[in-house]
């Protein structure tokens, strides 16, 4: 069996009556019934599951199902759900007040902890989301350089800011055009799109737009087209090109920050960007983002400089308490990253062995506790490579795993996340579930 054969079969979808009723109710007053499109199951079909609680490596839904979780709230739950130190910190902070609208000591402690963990990070400004952090960091780059254009990569996601909802045209690289209604052509003209892991495409854009490019922004490890790591030399090459052309290098570490290493991609790859954006792990599941960089570049941010950025709830005490508790655990127990590496490798190898045994064509990538499986021939290094994956086969596999009690990201183009709560037994249970699912899929194919 392979992905192409999978195209011949209709996806089997389980029913979840309580979730179905809630989804029908939600659609009356919430667009699409969800508050973020990634939750809608549009890519896999069926009804999105509504959760009641989570603990460790498990989710519990409205229909009473217990599910091994590989989204981890899309990345933040690196130590597992309802981690005691985080829960205690939130409780304590909330009793003092959920917000003051004034500075607090917690904000200082958070900034000190973050800057102490990330090489080359001198100053940091808190925001309320990763999207907000990325929008702000682009403004800072433009304000610092006095230039308008930015370069992003096909397949990398930096939130829903107008400057980022731009896709490449028919060529390998081109001026962008809006990929969402509501994004103006004027905005699109300042966003240039290159190919991930392709330095030549970046160099061509820089040459064709000499003196106009403020920054190159990238996910150091792409996580929104599955998990796609940088090729050897790609990140150092970006650093060199930016230096040669007077552009800033920005790492969007919303997903990789504090996950693939204590100091994120900056530590893991040894490449120093000028600016960084954070989210996910930094907030321990609370709505927190941040951006920062060298003291020189961050000196343009108001009130020190002319680049305005603000947020009424930025540095919220409850959110700061949650993030600080999680980062403190990671900072003071670096062995966690070694454990995550071993467990993630065990999952990767176990799944790969099962796919091979069942004759499924699959490519795989992993960086730390981020994984990607693609139902196509490998290797996978770019958005074009990712686009070959058989999404219909993935949908069948997704629902099969759901029936077996394993909750995967409901899209073939999302990374899987392993938490420290995914112990050896959880990994073994996941691999065994995949074995059963593929066996059923094989039998179903043979029966037809």
C-alpha positions in Angstrom: 0.0 0.0 0.0 1.2 3.5 -0.7 -0.2 7.0 -0.9 -1.3 6.7 -4.5 -3.4 3.6 -3.6 -4.8 5.5 -0.7 -6.4 8.0 -3.1 -8.9 5.3 -4.2 -10.5 4.9 -0.9 -13.0 7.1 0.9 -12.1 8.5 4.3 -13.8 6.6 7.2 -14.9 9.1 9.8 -16.0 8.2 13.4 -18.9 10.0 15.0 -18.6 11.9 18.2 -22.1 12.9 19.2 -21.4 15.5 22.0 -18.7 17.1 19.9 -21.0 17.1 16.9 -23.7 18.8 18.9 -21.3 21.4 20.2 -19.9 22.0 16.7 -23.4 22.6 15.3 -24.1 25.0 18.2 -20.7 26.8 17.7 -21.3 27.4 14.0 -24.3 29.6 14.8 -22.2 32.3 16.4 -18.5 31.6 15.6 -17.2 31.7 12.0 -16.8 28.0 10.9 -17.5 27.0 14.5 -13.9 27.6 15.5 -11.7 30.4 16.7 -8.8 29.3 14.6 -9.1 27.6 11.2 -6.5 24.9 12.1 -9.0 23.4 14.5 -11.8 22.9 12.0 -10.8 19.5 10.5 -11.3 20.9 7.0 -8.1 19.1 5.8 -9.2 15.7 7.1 -13.0 15.8 7.2 -15.2 15.0 10.1 -16.1 16.9 13.2 -13.5 18.7 15.3 -13.3 17.3 18.8 -14.2 19.5 21.8 -12.0 18.9 24.8 -12.8 19.1 28.5 -9.4 18.7 30.1 -5.9 17.5 29.5 -3.2 16.0 31.7 0.4 15.0 30.8 0.4 13.4 27.3 -3.4 13.0 27.1 -6.5 14.9 26.0 -10.0 14.1 27.2 -12.9 15.0 25.0 -16.6 15.7 25.5 -17.5 12.2 24.5 -15.3 10.7 27.2 -12.4 9.6 25.0 -8.8 9.6 26.3 -6.4 10.5 23.5 -2.6 10.6 23.3 -1.9 14.2 22.1 0.7 15.1 19.5 -0.3 18.8 19.0 0.4 20.0 22.6 -1.7 23.1 22.0 0.3 23.5 18.8 3.6 23.4 20.6 3.6 25.1 24.0 3.1 22.0 26.2 6.7 20.9 26.1 6.4 19.4 29.7 2.9 18.1 29.1 -0.5 19.4 29.9 -1.4 20.8 33.4 2.2 20.8 34.5 2.0 21.3 38.3 4.5 24.2 38.6 2.7 26.1 35.8 -0.8 25.5 37.3 0.4 26.6 40.7 2.0 29.8 39.3 -1.2 30.7 37.5 -3.4 30.2 40.6 -1.1 32.3 42.7 -0.9 35.1 40.2 -4.7 35.2 39.6 -5.5 35.7 43.2 -3.4 38.9 43.2 -5.4 40.2 40.1 -5.6 39.1 36.4 -4.2 42.4 35.2 -2.9 45.7 36.5 -2.1 47.9 33.5 1.1 48.9 35.2 4.6 47.5 35.3 5.2 44.5 37.6 8.3 42.7 38.8 7.2 39.6 37.0 7.9 41.3 33.6 11.5 42.0 34.7 12.0 38.4 35.9 10.6 37.1 32.6 12.9 39.3 30.5 15.9 38.4 32.6 15.1 34.7 32.2 14.5 34.8 28.5 17.6 36.9 27.8 19.7 34.6 30.0 18.6 31.6 27.9 19.0 32.9 24.4 22.5 33.8 23.0 22.7 37.3 21.7 19.3 38.4 23.1 19.9 41.7 24.9 16.4 43.2 25.1 12.9 41.7 24.7 9.4 43.2 24.5 6.4 41.1 25.5 3.3 40.7 23.2 0.1 38.8 23.4 0.7 36.3 20.6 3.3 35.0 18.1 1.5 36.8 15.3 1.8 40.1 17.1 5.5 39.4 17.8 6.1 38.8 14.1 4.2 41.9 13.0 6.2 44.0 15.4 9.6 42.6 14.6 9.0 43.4 10.9 8.1 47.0 11.8 11.3 47.2 13.9 13.4 46.0 11.0 11.9 48.5 8.7 12.3 51.3 11.2 15.9 50.4 11.9 17.0 50.0 8.3 14.8 52.7 6.7 13.8 50.1 4.0 10.4 48.7 3.1 10.7 45.2 1.6 11.0 41.9 3.4 11.8 38.4 2.1 9.9 35.4 3.4 9.9 31.8 2.4 7.2 29.7 0.7 5.7 27.4 3.3 6.8 29.4 6.3 4.0 30.8 8.4 4.5 34.0 10.6 1.0 34.6 11.7 -1.9 36.3 10.1 -0.4 39.8 9.7 -1.0 41.3 6.2 2.7 41.3 5.3 2.9 37.5 5.8 -0.3 36.4 3.9 1.6 36.6 0.6 2.3 33.6 -1.7 4.7 33.2 -4.5 3.6 33.4 -8.1 4.2 30.9 -10.9 8.0 31.3 -10.9 10.5 29.9 -8.4 10.6 33.3 -6.8 8.7 36.5 -7.5 7.0 39.5 -6.1 4.2 38.2 -4.0 0.5 38.6 -4.4 -2.2 38.4 -1.6 -3.2 34.9 -0.6 -6.2 36.2 1.5 -8.9 38.8 0.6 -8.4 41.9 2.7 -4.6 42.1 2.0 -4.0 45.0 -0.3 -1.8 44.8 -3.4 0.2 47.7 -1.9 1.1 45.6 1.1 1.9 42.6 -1.1 4.4 44.5 -3.3 6.7 44.9 -0.3 6.8 41.1 0.5 9.2 39.0 -1.7 8.9 35.2 -1.6 11.8 32.8 -1.9 12.2 29.1 -1.6 13.1 27.6 1.7 16.5 25.9 1.8 17.4 27.7 -1.5 20.1 30.3 -1.0 20.2 31.2 -4.7 16.6 32.3 -4.7 17.4 34.6 -1.8 20.5 36.0 -3.4 18.6 36.8 -6.6 15.9 38.7 -4.7 18.5 40.7 -2.9 20.3 41.5 -6.1 17.1 42.5 -7.9 16.0 44.7 -5.0 19.4 46.2 -4.0 19.1 48.6 -1.0 15.4 48.0 -0.6 15.2 44.8 1.6 14.9 45.5 5.3 15.0 41.9 6.5 14.9 38.2 5.7 12.5 36.4 8.0 12.5 32.6 8.3 11.4 29.8 10.6 14.8 28.3 11.4 13.0 24.9 11.2 9.8 25.2 9.2 6.9 23.8 11.2 3.9 24.9 9.3 4.4 22.7 6.3 5.2 19.7 8.5 8.7 19.7 10.0 11.3 20.8 7.5 14.8 21.4 9.0 17.3 23.7 7.3 19.9 22.1 5.1 23.5 22.3 6.2 24.7 25.8 5.3 21.3 27.4 4.8 21.1 29.5 8.0 24.8 30.5 7.9 24.3 31.4 4.2 21.3 33.6 5.1 23.5 35.3 7.7 26.2 36.0 5.1 23.8 37.3 2.5 22.1 39.6 5.0 25.4 41.0 6.0 26.5 41.6 2.4 23.3 43.5 1.6 22.7 45.4 4.8 19.5 43.5 5.6 18.6 42.2 9.0 18.1 38.5 9.6 15.0 37.5 11.6 14.4 34.1 13.2 10.7 33.4 13.8 11.2 31.1 16.8 7.5 31.1 17.7 7.6 27.3 17.3 11.3 26.4 17.8 12.1 28.8 20.7 12.9 26.9 23.9 11.7 23.7 22.2 14.5 22.4 20.0 17.1 23.6 22.6 17.3 25.6 25.7 18.3 28.6 23.6 16.2 27.6 20.6 17.5 27.6 17.1 20.1 30.2 17.9 21.8 27.7 20.3 21.2 24.6 18.2 22.6 26.0 14.9 25.0 28.6 16.2 23.8 31.3 13.8 23.0 34.7 15.3 20.1 36.6 13.9 19.5 40.3 14.5 16.0 39.9 15.7 13.9 37.0 17.1 10.2 36.4 17.6 8.8 34.1 20.2 5.5 32.5 21.2 4.2 29.0 22.2 6.6 27.6 24.8 7.3 31.1 26.2 3.8 31.4 27.4 3.2 27.8 28.6 -0.1 27.8 26.8 -1.2 31.3 27.8 -1.5 33.9 25.0 2.1 35.2 25.1 4.5 36.3 22.5 7.7 38.3 22.5 10.3 39.9 20.2 13.8 41.0 20.8 17.4 41.3 19.6 20.5 43.3 20.2 20.4 46.4 22.3 21.3 48.5 19.3 18.4 47.3 17.1 15.9 47.2 19.9 16.9 50.8 20.7 14.5 52.0 18.0 11.5 50.6 19.9 9.3 53.2 21.7 9.6 54.7 24.2 13.4 54.6 23.7 13.0 55.2 19.9 10.6 56.1 17.2 9.2 52.7 16.2 5.8 52.5 18.0 4.6 49.2 19.5 2.2 48.7 22.4 -0.2 46.3 24.0 -2.7 46.9 26.8 -2.3 43.3 28.2 1.3 42.8 27.2 3.2 41.4 30.1 0.0 40.3 31.8 0.9 39.0 35.3 -1.0 35.6 34.9 0.6 35.0 31.5 4.1 36.0 32.8 3.7 33.7 35.8 2.9 30.7 33.6 5.7 31.4 31.1 8.2 32.1 33.8 7.4 28.9 35.7 7.8 26.8 32.5 11.0 28.5 31.4 12.5 28.2 34.9 11.9 24.4 34.7 13.6 24.2 31.3 16.5 26.4 32.3 17.2 24.7 35.6 16.8 21.1 34.3 18.6 21.0 30.9 18.5 17.2 31.0 14.9 17.5 29.8 16.2 18.2 26.3 18.2 15.0 26.2 15.1 13.1 27.3 13.0 14.8 24.6 15.6 13.9 22.0 15.6 10.2 22.9 11.8 9.9 23.1 11.3 11.8 19.9 13.9 9.6 18.1 12.2 6.5 19.5 8.8 7.7 18.1 10.4 8.6 14.7 12.1 5.2 14.3 9.2 3.2 15.6 6.8 4.9 13.2 9.2 4.6 10.3 9.6 0.9 10.9 5.8 0.4 11.0 5.3 2.3 7.7 8.1 0.3 6.0 6.7 -3.0 7.2 3.3 -2.1 5.8 4.7 -0.9 2.5 3.8 2.8 3.0 5.9 5.3 1.1 6.9 7.9 3.6 9.5 10.7 4.0 10.4 11.9 7.5 12.1 14.8 9.2 12.8 15.5 12.8 14.5 18.3 14.8 14.5 17.7 18.5 10.9 17.1 19.6 9.4 18.4 16.3 8.6 15.7 13.7 7.1 15.5 10.2 5.9 12.5 8.2 5.1 13.0 4.6 3.3 10.4 2.4 5.5 10.8 -0.6 9.0 10.0 -1.8 11.8 11.9 0.0 13.7 13.9 0.7 11.6 16.8 1.8 13.4 20.1 2.0 10.9 22.7 0.6 7.3 23.6 0.1 7.3 22.0 -3.4 8.6 18.8 -1.8 5.9 18.9 0.9 3.2 19.5 -1.7 3.8 16.0 -3.1 2.4 14.4 0.1 -0.8 12.4 -0.3 -3.3 14.3 1.8 -6.1 11.9 1.2 -4.0 9.0 2.5 -3.1 11.2 5.5 -6.8 11.9 6.2 -7.5 8.1 6.4 -4.5 7.5 8.6 -5.5 10.5 10.8 -9.0 9.1 11.5 -7.7 5.6 12.0 -5.3 6.9 14.6 -8.1 8.9 16.2 -10.1 5.6 16.5 -7.1 4.1 18.2 -6.9 7.0 20.7 -4.1 9.0 19.2 -4.7 12.7 18.3 -2.4 13.8 15.5 -2.4 17.3 14.0 -5.5 17.4 11.7 -3.5 18.4 8.7 -0.7 16.8 6.6 1.1 20.1 6.7 1.6 20.5 10.5 4.5 19.3 12.7 3.9 16.7 15.4 5.1 17.8 18.9 6.4 15.4 21.6 6.3 16.5 25.2 8.4 15.3 28.2 5.2 13.5 29.4 5.4 11.2 26.4 7.2 8.4 28.2 8.4 5.1 26.8 4.9 3.5 27.3 3.1 6.4 25.5 5.6 6.1 22.6 5.1 2.3 22.4 1.3 2.7 22.5 1.5 5.2 19.6 3.6 2.9 17.5 1.3 -0.1 18.2 -1.7 2.0 17.3 -0.2 2.9 13.9 0.5 -0.8 13.3 -3.1 -1.6 13.9 -4.4 1.2 11.7 -2.2 0.3 8.8 -3.1 -3.3 9.1 -6.8 -2.3 8.9 -6.2 -0.1 6.0 -4.4 -2.9 4.2 -7.2 -5.4 4.9 -9.8 -2.8 3.7 -7.9 -2.3 0.5 -7.6 -6.1 -0.1 -11.3 -6.6 0.6 -12.1 -4.1 -2.2 
